[in-house]
Amino acid sequence: MKLTIKKGSGGDSPENVIEAILTGLKKVRKPDNVILIADNWAKVRDILLLSRIKVPVRVILCGVYEGMEINTDYLNIAYKTKGSIHTIEQDITELINQTSGKKFNINGFDYIIKNGSIRAN
């Protein structure tokens, strides 16, 4: 961990989260799900690769406090893989049950599903 921290802060915020998940999935035979520890402040650079993940992703989202907007990249990772979002204060496990076109609220912010993706509303 110390080496990772030391090599961090590379100057750009977006992360290659999906590539990391896909690399990990190659090393595990028939996983039930993936646990992703992510920074709510970092965008997902490779979100276009998300359709390649075929197991639920449980996103443990750091940097979220009460009343803060949740990064829609991570909401979409959980939603599109039938996974979940977990913050220090709440577990969001029913994203897949949300109705397209109907607003829903998480942590005081409104979101909506349009064209198969979650967006801030």
HUFENQUI-V463936 format. One line per field, one symbol per residue. phi: phi as a letter, one per 40 degrees, with the letter a starting at -180 (. if undefined). A space follows every 50 residues. Layout:
# HUFENQUI-V463936
phi->???
This chain:
# HUFENQUI-V463936
phi->.cccccccfchbccbcccdccccccccbcfccabbbcbcdcccccbdccd cccbbcbcccbcgbbdgbccdcdcccccccbgcabbbcbabbbbdccccc gbcabbfgbcbacbfgbcbcb
